[in-house]
Amino acid sequence: MRHLIWASALAMLTPGVGLAEGEKAGDFDYYVMSLSWSPAWCALTGEARGDPQCEAGGGRGWVLHGLWPQYEDGWPSYCRTVERDPTRGETAAMADIMGGAGLAFYDWKKHGRCSGLSAPGYTAASRAAFEGLTMPEVFAAVTRDLAVPALVIEDAFMEANPSLGRDQITVVCDEGLIAEVRICLSKELALRDCGPEVVRDCAMKDAGLEGLRLSESGIGRI
């Protein structure tokens, strides 16, 4: 009994080791890259938190929500790992594509530890996945709230990325808003089909697409 108590205490004091009894790091089948539509996230969550990416003039569109290790059925989280957590500088360096350092650290804690990569390796893989995708130019022109079929969002990404297949992308809605686009990638970051656990397409014909906040004058709102 005493041995178990000391083992638990040691685990809590060891840097980089997940405190939750998660799965083994590196044991997964593929990645899901999640992209959040920043105006929707701000409308639902971020504005109430006072998140800097939601300030007027931010003009953010699609941001990286995370690169999530995935099983063919289910997913790991809060995995055990011997890798250290990222430094403040490393998480701050992801703010340009993730909207903030806080999300970057949370993504590492819940998902990145499961990748089996070091913190720098995981952030590098996340950036490579994000920058390897072409963002549809049409979204930069969304300066007011719209109602669009979710399928239009999917089609826009496929048009901008001709190698992207219909079974490799899914659109997620939340409270009637276009919230996320999820794209499935192999461990080598190549496009691949999504498993049934991931494919939960929003089928709304009039999903809300929140407009970009472009200036203090109210042109576009979150």
N, C-alpha and C positions, 0 to 999 in steps of 0.2 A: 504493500500500500504506500509506504514511504517513498519507494522508488518511483511509483506512478506520479506522486505529487511533485517530486523533484524534476521528473521528465517534463511534466506540464509547464512548470515554471521556467525551465530552460528553453522550451519552445517559444514561450512568450517573449523571452529576452533575446532571441536569436534574430539579428537583422535579416530582412528579406524573406522570412518564412511566414506563410500565411497562418493566421491564428485559427481560421476555420478548418475543419477536417475535410478539405476539398480533395479532388482527384489529383492524380500524379501529373506533374507538369510535363508537357510534350506529348501526352497521350490524347490525340484527337485526330479527326479525319480530314477536315478542311476548314477554311476561314469563311466567315460572313463579314463583309465590310458594310457597316451601317453608316449611311449618310443622313443627317438630319437637315430638314428645311428650317433654317434658323428662325425665320419669322414665326413659324408655327410653334417651335419649342419655346420661344419667348412669350407668345400669347398664352400658352398652356402652363408654363412653369417658370421660365427665366425672368420675366419681368417682375414677378412677385418676389423673386430672390435678389433683385437688383443686379443681375448679371451684366457686366460691362458690354457683352456682345449685343445686348438688347437696347443700348442707348441709341437715340436718334442720330442719324448720320453714319451708323455702322455699316449699313448696306450689305450685310452678309446674306448669302443665299444658302447653298449646300455646304455644310461643314462635316468633317469626319466625326462621327459619334463613337466609332470604335472598330477595331479589327478583332472579331470574336472567334476563338477556336470553337469548332462545332463537331459533334458526332453525327453520323448518319441518322441517328435517332437520339435527340437530346443534345445537351451541351455541358461542358465542365465549367466550374466557376470557383474562384477563391482557392486555387490549387496550391499544393505544397511545392515549394521551390527553394533552392539554396541561393538563388540570385538575389542580389541586393535590390532595394527599391530605387526608382529613379531619383536623382537629385532635383532640387527646386529649379535649377537651371535647365535640366533636361525636360522637365514638364513645361516650363515656361516657353521653351523653344517650340513647343507644339501648338501654342496658342494661335498661330497664324492660320492653321488649318482646322483646329478643334474649337476655336472660340474662347478658350481659356485654359489655364494650367490646372484648375481644379478638375475638369473633366478628364484631362490627360492622366492625372494621378488615379482617379477613380477607375478609369478604363484599365490601367495597369493592374490595379489591385484585384479587380473582379475577373478580368479576361487575360491581361498580358502575362500574368504569372503562369497561366495554363499553356502558354505557347512553347515553353521550354527554352525560350530565348533569354538573353540578358536584357536588362532594361534598355540600354542603347540599341541593341539588336532589334528589340520589339518596336521601339519608336521609329527606327529606320525602315522596318518592314511596313509599318503603318503609313509612313509618308510615301514610300514607294508605291503602295497599293493605291493611295489617294491620287497621287500625281500621275499614275499610269492610266487614269480614267479621264476622258475628255468631258468636261461639263457642258451641257447644251447651252448655247448662247442665248436661247430664247428666255431663259429664266432671269437674265440680267435686266430684262425689259419689264419685269413684273413689278410695277410701281403702285398698283392698287389691288385690292382684294378681288379675287376671281372665283368662279365656280366652274370646275372642269372635271371631266371624267378622269378617274385615276389612271385609266389606260393611256391617256394622253401623256402623262408623266413618263410612263414606261417607254412609250414609243419615242419620246424625245431623246431619252438616253440611248436607245438602240440606234437611232439615226445618227447621233454624234459618235457612237462607238459601233461601227458596222460588224465587228467580230462578236458583239454581245448578243447572246441568244435569248429567246423568250423564256426559257427555263432556267436562266442564270440570273434573273433579276425579279424582284418582287417589290410592290409598293404597299406601304403600311399607312393606314389612316388612324387618327385618334380624335375622338370627339368631333367627327365630321370634317377634320382638316387633314390635308396631305401632310404627314409627319415625317416619314422616312422612306428612303430607297435602300434596299438591301441587295448586295451583289455577292455572289458566291465565287470563291477563289480556292485553288488548290494550295497546299503548303508552300508551293513555289510561286504563288501569286498569279497563276494562270487561271483564266476563266474556266468555270466548270458548272455543271447543273446543280441546282439547289436540291437538298433533300426534302422530303415531305414535311418535315418539322418546320422548315423555313418558309415554304410557299404558303403564305396566307394573304393572298392578294386582296387589296381593297377593291371592291367592285362598284363603288359609288359612282353614279353618273354626274353628280353635282358636288363633288368634294371641294372643300374650301382651300384655296391656295392663297395664303396670306401675302400681302404685298411687302416689298422691301422697304425698310425705313431709310430714307435717303437724306432727310434734312430736318432741322428743327421746325421748318415751316409747315410740316404736316404732309409733305408730298410722299405718299406711301405710308402705311402704318404697320405696326407689328400686330 
